[in-house]
Amino acid sequence: MNVLIIGSGGREHAFAWKISQSSLCKKLVIAPGNGGTQDLGLNIYVDPNDFPSIKEICIEHNIDIIIVGPEDPLVNGIHDFFKSDDKLKEIIVIGPCIRGAKLEGSKEFAKEFMQKYNIPTARYKSFTIDNIEQGMTYLEEISSPYVLKVDGLAAGKGVLILDRLDEAKNELREIIVNKKFGDAGSTVVVEEYLTGIELSVFVLTDGKSYKILPSAKDYKRVGENDTGLNTGGMGAISPVPFVDRFFMDKLDREIIIPTIKGLNSENILYQGFIFIGLMVSNGNAKVIEYNVRMGDPETEVVIPRIKSDLLNLLLGIGNGSFSEIDFDISEKTAATVILTSGGYPEKYQTGYGISGIEDADNSLVFHSGTKLNNKELITNGGRVLAVTSIANSIEAAVKKSMESCNKIKFNQKYYRKDIGKDLL
């Protein structure tokens, strides 16, 4: 099979690493890819939202299956674009149709979906320019901290958690009236603040049946002990110790099954990954959000624990054999530590040479923000590398990753040294 992976981050590098191992993979194209994926297949630069150019790539390289990494192309309708084109409709697209992608593309839609199908989540109300004063009153009625969620996609910056009422009111006005996030903020969801432990659960579905992938916990804050600004993720651990069979059975009954049944009830074609972000407190889980693709950096610990042929599993989504295919997961622990550019997630410099990756041979090094410049590997983003290690325990996996992080060199390198410690 000829495979196209769309995206340029660590998630896509992990997919490429896994897919390239499949005996079914004849050709692998990554668009646009990064400095690491070019060792596994053919990198072709293209904007992931430029569907006509992606169409040309598919025709030129006789692509049989597309794995869509980031959320933007899905929310913008890449699945529907392919299925409505006579030259493309036979290509298997791993990612939901545009209506299914609204689970991530619209916070209000997701909350209404959860409410309709009795999926546990935080209490909320939605506000627009037409009822913004009711929003101000609602903020006065709920307790601090205040959670404001921009309805549309906002490059990962659309969730605000504020301690003071005056700040919350000001931000609500800034988003809706002054269009701080553009049209994405035309509607704002205000919801109660949930406390507990965050957990990421991943499901792969053909629209009817589903398989639960390994769970993971990621670390969003830039500083150790979960301090500082939110980031795209500074590290991840899989599996999570408190996620046992009994917990997963409950999660399956209360959240996963109602989600799949709800999608079917809405006649939504959903073929791909569902990322369910949860807050767990006293053994009970509530959904914080849905994402319609795999997470990053969680993918970098989830994919290495999958023992089965992932491409064969994805092929099953297209040919109807998905539910019959065996799915095996390693019982070992995976830990990833993200190496970032100093200053991230705010201003940071790029273009620095990277060395020492070949010395980190006890780990898998997935590239997130790298590129080749005259054959030299240089930094090209805030999150630069994801250093993943496999071992029999969290302590051992983290230790291996930390040792590898010390061997990799680039100017202004920064990483958290406490990944996984809260789970010990």
Secondary structure, DSSP 8 states (H G I E B T S, - for coil): -EEEEEE-SHHHHHHHHHHTT-TT-SEEEEEE--TTGGGTSEE----TT-HHHHHHHHHHTT--EEEE-SHHHHHTTHHHHHHT-TTTTTSEEES--TTTTHHHH-HHHHHHHHHHTT--B--EEEE-GGGHHHHHHHHHHS-SSEEEEESS--TT--EEEESSHHHHHHHHHHHHTS-TTGGGGSSEEEE----SEEEEEEEEESSSSEEE---BEE--EEETTTEEEE-S-SEEEES-TT--HHHHHHHIIIIIHHHHHHHHHTT----EEEEEEEEEETTEEEEEEEESS--TTTHHHHGGGB-S-HHHHHHHHHHT-GGGS---B--SEEEEEEEEETTTTSS-----B-B-GGG-TTSEEEESSEEEETTEEEE-SSEEEEEEEEESSHHHHHHHHHHHHHH-B-TTEE--S-TTGGG-
